[in-house]
Amino acid sequence: MHNRTLLSALATAAVVAIATPSITQAQNPTPTPPTPQVSKGEVAMQPTFASLMTAINAASAQNEKLKALTAVTAANVQLVNVEDLLKDNSADSLTAALKTNEADLTTLRTTLGTNTAITGVLTANTVPLTAADVVATNVDADGKVTVYYWKKSS
């Protein structure tokens, strides 16, 4: 008798567990979609030495993304000093990556020189920069452009 009662209670619980979501779904057939989040212009992740190396090695693709941008504003450009990223990292690996991707970087610098918004941001920096100081860029899907520069002492 005790086993039948226990089995009956389990069967009832299983029916309730299956039926409850169906009833709830029937009461609210079209759930409200979540509110989409709008970018507020913040950078999701801080640039790192690894992101710099990735950007250098993808210079050709980044150049194409940069060319495809129809409007770049100064607010969408972030300058990153490579010196800050070199702490605890090898300048030799950076120099090697720059040498390997030299042709793509030359093309990228030419593209940057024709982009008035980015050129304006470069020249307005506390230490004025030129496209020749740029070693990489990263264009995010939302149009934000990270510009890595390396202003070496003369």
C-alpha positions as CSV (number, residue, x, y, z in Angstrom):
1,M,0.0,0.0,0.0
2,H,2.8,2.4,0.9
3,N,4.5,1.6,-2.4
4,R,1.3,2.4,-4.4
5,T,0.9,5.7,-2.6
6,L,4.5,6.7,-3.2
7,L,4.2,5.6,-6.9
8,S,1.0,7.6,-7.2
9,A,2.6,10.7,-5.7
10,L,5.6,10.5,-8.1
11,A,3.3,10.1,-11.1
12,T,1.3,13.1,-10.0
13,A,4.4,15.2,-9.6
14,A,5.6,14.2,-13.0
15,V,2.3,15.2,-14.6
16,V,2.4,18.5,-12.8
17,A,6.0,19.1,-13.9
18,I,5.2,18.5,-17.5
19,A,1.9,20.3,-17.6
20,T,2.9,23.5,-15.8
21,P,5.2,24.8,-18.5
22,S,2.6,24.0,-21.1
23,I,-0.1,25.9,-19.3
24,T,2.3,28.9,-18.7
25,Q,3.2,28.8,-22.4
26,A,-0.5,28.8,-23.4
27,Q,-1.1,31.9,-21.2
28,N,1.8,33.8,-22.7
29,P,2.3,32.5,-26.3
30,T,4.6,35.3,-27.5
31,P,7.2,36.1,-24.9
32,T,8.6,39.6,-24.9
33,P,12.1,39.7,-26.6
34,P,14.9,41.0,-24.5
35,T,15.8,44.7,-25.0
36,P,18.8,44.9,-27.3
37,Q,21.9,46.5,-25.7
38,V,23.3,49.6,-27.4
39,S,27.0,50.2,-27.4
40,K,27.9,53.2,-25.3
41,G,31.3,53.6,-26.9
42,E,33.3,51.8,-24.3
43,V,36.0,49.3,-25.2
44,A,35.1,45.8,-24.2
45,M,38.6,44.7,-23.5
46,Q,41.8,46.7,-22.9
47,P,44.3,46.2,-25.6
48,T,47.1,43.8,-24.8
49,F,50.4,42.7,-26.3
50,A,48.6,39.6,-27.6
51,S,45.9,41.8,-29.3
52,L,48.7,44.0,-30.8
53,M,50.4,40.9,-32.3
54,T,47.1,39.6,-33.7
55,A,46.4,43.0,-35.3
56,I,49.9,43.2,-36.8
57,N,49.6,39.7,-38.3
58,A,46.1,40.6,-39.7
59,A,47.3,43.9,-41.1
60,S,45.9,43.2,-44.6
61,A,42.5,42.2,-43.3
62,Q,42.4,45.2,-41.0
63,N,43.3,47.5,-43.8
64,E,40.3,46.2,-45.8
65,K,38.1,46.8,-42.8
66,L,39.4,50.3,-42.5
67,K,38.8,51.0,-46.2
68,A,35.2,49.7,-45.8
69,L,34.3,52.1,-43.0
70,T,32.2,54.9,-44.4
71,A,32.4,57.3,-41.5
72,V,35.0,57.3,-38.7
73,T,34.7,59.9,-35.9
74,A,37.4,60.9,-33.5
75,A,35.2,59.5,-30.7
76,N,35.5,56.0,-32.3
77,V,39.3,56.0,-32.4
78,Q,41.4,54.8,-29.5
79,L,45.2,55.4,-29.6
80,V,47.3,52.8,-27.9
81,N,51.0,53.4,-27.2
82,V,52.9,50.2,-27.9
83,E,55.5,51.1,-25.2
84,D,52.8,50.6,-22.6
85,L,52.2,47.1,-23.9
86,L,55.9,46.1,-24.2
87,K,56.4,46.0,-20.4
88,D,57.2,42.3,-19.6
89,N,57.1,41.4,-23.3
90,S,59.7,41.0,-26.0
91,A,60.4,43.9,-28.3
92,D,62.2,41.3,-30.5
93,S,59.0,39.4,-31.2
94,L,57.3,42.7,-32.0
95,T,60.1,43.8,-34.4
96,A,60.0,40.4,-36.1
97,A,56.2,40.6,-36.6
98,L,56.6,44.1,-38.1
99,K,59.3,42.9,-40.5
100,T,57.3,39.9,-41.6
101,N,54.2,42.1,-42.3
102,E,56.1,45.1,-43.6
103,A,54.3,45.3,-47.0
104,D,50.9,45.1,-45.4
105,L,51.8,47.7,-42.9
106,T,53.0,50.1,-45.6
107,T,49.6,49.7,-47.3
108,L,47.8,50.2,-44.0
109,R,49.8,53.4,-43.4
110,T,48.9,54.7,-46.8
111,T,45.2,54.0,-46.1
112,L,45.5,55.8,-42.7
113,G,47.1,58.8,-44.4
114,T,44.0,59.3,-46.5
115,N,41.6,59.0,-43.6
116,T,41.1,62.5,-42.3
117,A,39.4,61.5,-39.0
118,I,42.2,59.2,-38.0
119,T,44.9,61.6,-39.2
120,G,43.3,64.3,-37.1
121,V,43.3,62.1,-34.0
122,L,47.0,61.2,-34.6
123,T,48.1,64.9,-35.0
124,A,46.0,66.0,-32.0
125,N,47.8,63.5,-29.7
126,T,49.9,65.1,-26.9
127,V,52.9,63.8,-28.8
128,P,51.9,64.5,-32.5
129,L,51.9,61.3,-34.5
130,T,51.9,60.4,-38.2
131,A,50.7,57.3,-40.1
132,A,54.4,56.2,-40.1
133,D,54.2,55.8,-36.3
134,V,51.3,53.4,-36.6
135,V,52.2,49.7,-36.4
136,A,48.7,48.2,-36.4
137,T,45.0,48.8,-36.3
138,N,42.0,46.8,-35.2
139,V,38.6,47.6,-36.5
140,D,35.8,46.2,-34.4
141,A,32.4,45.1,-35.8
142,D,30.8,48.2,-34.3
143,G,33.2,50.6,-36.1
144,K,35.5,51.3,-33.3
145,V,39.1,51.6,-34.4
146,T,42.1,50.8,-32.2
147,V,45.3,52.4,-33.5
148,Y,48.5,51.0,-32.1
149,Y,51.5,53.4,-32.4
150,W,55.1,53.1,-31.6
151,K,56.9,56.5,-31.4
152,K,60.5,55.5,-31.1
153,S,63.0,58.0,-29.8
154,S,65.2,59.4,-32.5
